[in-house]
Structure formats: structure tokens, C-alpha cells
């Protein structure tokens, strides 16, 4: 295969990964809006339990005996459990902070995560990040700050929880990149959601609060949407470097503001419009760079 063909294959895979990541973050934003809607009337533990149960059952149903055998012999089991622990800790912090913080403030603090991913990509993954990706990530984070400048929360326990969640999510994302090189998406979903199911199930007798049947149905919907996001994200990191995908995590903020308006009647301010444009620009910078690389042969 020629160097030009190799470059095209690599860039095509990266572009596919970017598309999958954008779709994944739409799913996660939808999940976050549903959870924020429910979290005042139900514990985070029971919401995550129902979410994980839905994903776990769907994953087993699609993989059946094949995925069970693959889980039994996976060499990445310890890494998957470590990643699941980081993710569960991040989500518990994030969704408990959601009780106190407006959605815009919550998302602002959380979106320190792509910057941390970019920072960790070089030393932990050996990726060559480069000035373009650094610039795109910083531009996207600048857009987040501008979009939410009018609603700064200041220093609080909830703000600290959101920042801690961002750091834990970034670590879990970097670990995802390593694991995805050696393990299938189905195995990852079964092990990680199985871990969530056990951990949340242990806590459930002490935290369960009665909920309406309609809310139970919404928890199941959260599982379907969240499971779709997981699948798309895992597939995206199999195709593209973590530092290339990091700026596109900011697209979730655009959906967050849309949901804020649709559900809580929070109309976007001029800050949001300017910040949104900066966020879109950060993603376009990486997208254009990858398209250009597609046309450039390897040396």
C-alpha cells in the first residue's frame, strides 16, 4: 500500500471517529438532561442502577454466549474495573453536583475534562498532540468560559465536585483509549456496566426512594440513550487519537444549552451565542486539519 493510501486510511478513520464522537456526546447530553430532571426526586444511585441494568441486559442480549466467553478470558479485566471505578466516582460527583448547580455552571466546570485529556495524551498514550490540537482544545474551553461567564458559581463544594468529576472522567477516557486497542466494545460495555450494577445494587437498600412508574420508564430510557452513547464513544476511540477527539466533547455544551431552553425555559444569552461559535470553531479546526492530512502523503 502506498504512503498516500496509508495516510488516507488513517485520516478516514479519524474522521469516522470524530463523527461517532459527536453522536456520542449528543447521547450523553440527552442523558444528562434526563438525569438532572430526575435527580431531585430520586437518588443518583438508583438512577445509575437502572441505567446500568438496561445497558447490561441489552449488551448481553446482543452478544449472548459469545460475549460472556470473551469477558471470561479478557486480558484487560483489571483495567476495565479500574476504569469503571473512575467513571462511577466521576458520575456520582457530577450528578450530585447537579442538585446544586445550574446546568450551565455544571457543564462549564465539567468541560475542563477535554483539556486534561489533551494534557495526558502525550505522556500516557504517547500521542503527538501538536499545536493545532492544543489550540483547538484551548479555543473550545475558552468558548465554554465565555458561554457561561454570566453565571459563574464561584467557589463551592458543588463546584469542587464538578471539577473532581472532570479530572476523573479525563483519566478514565485516557484509559479507554488504551483498553480499546486490545478489547472489543461489547466486552467493555458488559464488564463496566456489570460493575456499576453490583456497586449501585449494594448501595440501593440504603438510598432507594419511591418513584412513579413514569420515572422508572425514564430511567430505562436513560439506559438506552446512555448505552448508545457508550457504544459510539468506544467505537470512536478505536478510530481516532484521544487528543483529536477531545475538542469535540465541547459540542455537548451546545446540546446542554438547547435542553436548558427546551426543558427549563432558559434562553441563551449573547455570551452563549459567542461561546457556541468558539466551540464550533474549535471542532472545525481539527476537522479541517484531518481533511488536509488525508490529502498529504506520508514522508
C-alpha positions as CSV (number, residue, x, y, z in Angstrom):
1,X,0.0,0.0,0.0
2,X,1.4,3.4,-0.9
3,X,2.1,6.1,1.7
4,X,-0.7,8.3,0.2
5,X,-3.2,5.4,0.7
6,X,-2.0,4.8,4.2
7,X,-2.5,8.5,5.0
8,X,-6.0,8.4,3.5
9,X,-6.9,5.3,5.5
10,X,-5.7,6.9,8.7
11,X,-7.4,10.2,8.1
12,X,-10.7,8.5,7.0
13,X,-10.6,6.5,10.3
14,X,-10.0,9.7,12.3
15,X,-12.9,11.5,10.5
16,X,-15.2,8.5,11.2
17,X,-14.1,8.6,14.9
18,X,-14.9,12.3,15.0
19,X,-18.4,11.7,13.6
20,X,-19.0,8.9,16.1
21,X,-17.8,11.1,19.0
22,X,-20.1,13.9,18.1
23,X,-23.1,11.5,18.0
24,X,-21.9,10.0,21.4
25,X,-21.8,13.4,23.0
26,X,-25.3,14.2,21.8
27,X,-26.4,11.0,23.5
28,X,-24.6,11.9,26.7
29,X,-26.1,15.4,26.7
30,X,-29.6,13.9,26.4
31,X,-28.8,11.5,29.2
32,X,-27.5,14.4,31.4
33,X,-30.7,16.4,30.8
34,X,-32.9,13.4,31.8
35,X,-30.8,12.7,34.9
36,X,-30.9,16.3,36.0
37,X,-34.7,16.2,35.5
38,X,-35.0,13.1,37.7
39,X,-32.3,13.8,40.3
40,X,-34.4,15.9,42.6
41,X,-36.9,13.1,43.1
42,X,-34.6,10.1,43.1
43,X,-31.1,9.2,44.3
44,X,-28.2,9.1,41.9
45,X,-27.5,5.5,42.9
46,X,-30.9,4.2,41.8
47,X,-30.8,6.2,38.5
48,X,-27.4,4.7,37.7
49,X,-28.6,1.3,38.8
50,X,-31.5,1.4,36.4
51,X,-29.3,2.8,33.6
52,X,-26.6,0.1,34.1
53,X,-29.2,-2.6,34.3
54,X,-30.7,-1.6,30.9
55,X,-27.3,-1.4,29.2
56,X,-26.1,-4.6,30.8
57,X,-29.2,-6.6,29.6
58,X,-29.1,-5.1,26.1
59,X,-25.3,-5.9,25.8
60,X,-25.8,-9.5,26.9
61,X,-28.8,-9.9,24.6
62,X,-26.9,-8.7,21.6
63,X,-23.7,-10.6,22.4
64,X,-25.1,-13.7,24.1
65,X,-22.8,-16.6,24.8
66,X,-20.0,-15.1,22.6
67,X,-19.6,-12.0,24.7
68,X,-19.8,-14.0,28.0
69,X,-16.9,-16.2,26.9
70,X,-15.0,-13.1,25.7
71,X,-15.5,-11.5,29.2
72,X,-14.3,-14.6,30.9
73,X,-10.9,-14.6,29.1
74,X,-10.3,-10.9,28.6
75,X,-6.7,-9.8,29.5
76,X,-7.9,-6.3,30.2
77,X,-10.3,-7.1,33.1
78,X,-8.3,-5.2,35.8
79,X,-8.0,-2.2,33.5
80,X,-11.8,-2.3,32.9
81,X,-12.5,-2.5,36.6
82,X,-10.2,0.5,37.2
83,X,-11.9,2.5,34.5
84,X,-15.3,1.6,35.8
85,X,-14.3,2.7,39.3
86,X,-13.1,6.1,37.9
87,X,-16.3,6.5,35.8
88,X,-18.6,5.6,38.7
89,X,-16.8,8.1,41.0
90,X,-17.0,10.8,38.4
91,X,-20.7,10.3,37.7
92,X,-21.6,10.3,41.4
93,X,-19.8,13.6,41.9
94,X,-21.2,15.1,38.7
95,X,-24.8,14.2,39.3
96,X,-24.8,15.1,43.0
97,X,-23.3,18.5,42.0
98,X,-26.3,18.8,39.6
99,X,-28.6,19.2,42.6
100,X,-26.9,22.5,43.5
101,X,-25.6,24.0,40.3
102,X,-27.4,25.4,37.2
103,X,-26.8,23.3,34.1
104,X,-24.7,26.0,32.5
105,X,-22.3,26.2,35.5
106,X,-22.1,22.5,35.9
107,X,-21.2,22.0,32.2
108,X,-18.6,24.8,32.4
109,X,-16.7,23.2,35.2
110,X,-17.0,19.7,33.8
111,X,-15.6,20.8,30.4
112,X,-12.1,21.1,31.9
113,X,-12.0,17.4,31.0
114,X,-11.0,17.7,27.3
115,X,-8.2,20.0,28.3
116,X,-7.0,17.4,30.8
117,X,-7.3,14.6,28.2
118,X,-5.1,16.6,25.8
119,X,-2.6,17.2,28.6
120,X,-2.4,13.5,29.4
121,X,-2.4,12.2,25.8
122,X,1.3,12.7,25.3
123,X,2.8,11.3,28.5
124,X,0.3,8.4,29.0
125,X,-0.6,7.5,25.4
126,X,2.5,8.6,23.5
127,X,0.4,10.7,21.2
128,X,1.9,13.7,19.4
129,X,-0.6,16.4,20.3
130,X,0.8,19.3,18.3
131,X,0.0,23.0,18.4
132,X,-3.2,22.7,16.3
133,X,-4.9,20.3,18.6
134,X,-3.8,22.2,21.7
135,X,-5.0,25.4,20.1
136,X,-8.4,23.8,19.2
137,X,-8.8,22.5,22.7
138,X,-8.0,25.8,24.4
139,X,-10.3,27.6,21.9
140,X,-13.1,25.3,22.8
141,X,-12.6,25.7,26.5
142,X,-12.5,29.5,26.0
143,X,-15.8,29.2,24.4
144,X,-17.2,27.3,27.4
145,X,-15.9,30.0,29.7
146,X,-17.5,32.8,27.5
147,X,-20.8,31.0,27.2
148,X,-21.2,30.7,30.9
149,X,-19.4,33.9,32.0
150,X,-22.7,35.5,33.2
151,X,-23.5,32.6,35.5
152,X,-20.3,31.9,37.4
153,X,-20.9,29.9,40.6
154,X,-17.8,30.9,42.5
155,X,-16.1,28.5,44.9
156,X,-18.4,25.9,46.5
157,X,-18.5,22.3,47.4
158,X,-20.6,21.5,44.4
159,X,-18.2,23.3,42.1
160,X,-15.3,21.3,43.6
161,X,-17.3,18.1,43.0
162,X,-17.8,19.0,39.3
163,X,-14.1,19.8,38.8
164,X,-13.1,16.5,40.5
165,X,-15.6,14.7,38.2
166,X,-13.9,16.3,35.2
167,X,-10.5,15.1,36.3
168,X,-11.7,11.5,37.0
169,X,-13.5,11.4,33.6
170,X,-10.4,12.6,31.8
171,X,-8.3,9.8,33.4
172,X,-11.0,7.2,32.5
173,X,-11.1,8.5,28.9
174,X,-7.3,8.1,28.5
175,X,-7.6,4.6,30.0
176,X,-10.4,3.9,27.5
177,X,-8.0,4.7,24.6
178,X,-5.5,2.1,25.9
179,X,-8.1,-0.6,26.6
180,X,-9.9,-0.1,23.2
181,X,-6.7,-1.1,21.4
182,X,-7.0,-4.6,22.9
183,X,-10.7,-5.2,23.7
184,X,-14.0,-5.1,21.9
185,X,-16.7,-2.6,22.6
186,X,-19.2,-5.3,23.7
187,X,-16.8,-6.7,26.3
188,X,-16.1,-3.2,27.7
189,X,-19.9,-2.4,28.0
190,X,-20.7,-5.7,29.7
191,X,-17.8,-5.5,32.3
192,X,-18.2,-1.8,33.1
193,X,-22.0,-1.9,33.4
194,X,-21.8,-5.1,35.3
195,X,-19.5,-3.4,37.8
196,X,-21.9,-0.4,38.0
197,X,-24.8,-2.8,38.6
198,X,-23.1,-4.5,41.5
199,X,-21.8,-1.3,43.1
200,X,-25.1,0.5,42.8
201,X,-27.0,-2.6,43.8
202,X,-25.1,-2.8,47.1
203,X,-26.0,0.8,48.0
204,X,-29.6,0.5,46.8
205,X,-31.2,-0.7,50.1
206,X,-30.0,2.4,51.9
207,X,-30.7,5.0,49.2
208,X,-33.8,3.8,47.4
209,X,-36.7,6.3,47.3
210,X,-40.2,5.5,45.9
211,X,-40.6,6.8,42.4
212,X,-43.5,7.0,40.0
213,X,-43.7,4.3,37.2
214,X,-43.2,7.0,34.6
215,X,-39.9,7.9,36.3
216,X,-38.8,4.3,36.2
217,X,-39.6,4.3,32.5
218,X,-37.4,7.4,32.1
219,X,-34.6,5.6,34.0
220,X,-34.9,2.8,31.4
221,X,-34.7,5.4,28.6
222,X,-31.6,6.9,30.2
223,X,-30.1,3.4,29.9
224,X,-30.9,3.2,26.2
225,X,-29.6,6.7,25.4
226,X,-26.6,6.3,27.7
227,X,-25.8,2.8,26.2
228,X,-25.9,4.3,22.7
229,X,-23.5,7.0,23.8
230,X,-21.2,4.4,25.3
231,X,-21.1,2.3,22.2
232,X,-20.5,5.3,19.9
233,X,-17.7,6.6,22.2
234,X,-15.9,3.3,22.5
235,X,-16.1,2.9,18.7
236,X,-14.8,6.4,18.2
237,X,-11.6,5.9,20.3
238,X,-10.8,2.8,18.3
239,X,-10.5,5.0,15.2
240,X,-9.0,8.3,16.3
241,X,-6.4,9.6,18.9
242,X,-7.8,10.9,22.2
243,X,-6.3,14.4,21.5
244,X,-8.1,14.6,18.2
245,X,-11.4,13.7,19.7
246,X,-11.1,15.9,22.8
247,X,-12.2,19.2,21.2
248,X,-15.4,17.6,20.0
249,X,-16.5,16.9,23.6
250,X,-17.3,20.6,23.7
251,X,-20.2,20.0,21.3
252,X,-22.1,18.5,24.2
253,X,-22.4,22.0,25.6
254,X,-24.4,23.2,22.6
255,X,-26.9,20.4,23.3
256,X,-26.9,21.3,27.0
257,X,-28.0,24.8,26.3
258,X,-30.6,23.6,23.9
259,X,-32.1,21.3,26.5
260,X,-31.9,24.1,29.1
261,X,-34.1,26.2,26.9
262,X,-36.5,23.4,25.9
263,X,-36.9,21.9,29.4
264,X,-36.2,24.8,31.9
265,X,-37.0,27.7,29.6
266,X,-33.5,29.1,30.0
267,X,-33.0,31.3,26.9
268,X,-29.4,31.6,25.6
269,X,-27.7,35.0,26.2
270,X,-25.3,36.7,23.8
271,X,-22.4,35.1,25.8
272,X,-23.8,31.7,24.9
273,X,-24.0,32.5,21.2
274,X,-20.4,33.8,21.1
275,X,-19.2,30.8,23.2
276,X,-21.0,28.4,21.0
277,X,-19.4,29.8,17.9
278,X,-16.0,29.4,19.5
279,X,-16.8,25.8,20.4
280,X,-17.9,25.0,16.9
281,X,-14.7,26.7,15.5
282,X,-12.5,24.5,17.8
283,X,-14.0,21.4,16.3
284,X,-13.8,22.7,12.7
285,X,-10.1,23.4,13.2
286,X,-9.4,19.8,14.0
287,X,-11.8,18.6,11.2
288,X,-10.1,20.8,8.6
289,X,-6.6,19.6,9.8
290,X,-7.6,16.0,9.4
291,X,-9.1,16.6,5.9
292,X,-5.8,18.3,4.9
293,X,-3.8,15.4,6.3
294,X,-5.9,13.0,4.2
295,X,-4.6,14.6,1.1
296,X,-1.0,14.7,2.2
297,X,1.2,11.6,1.6
298,X,3.4,10.2,4.3
299,X,7.1,11.2,4.0
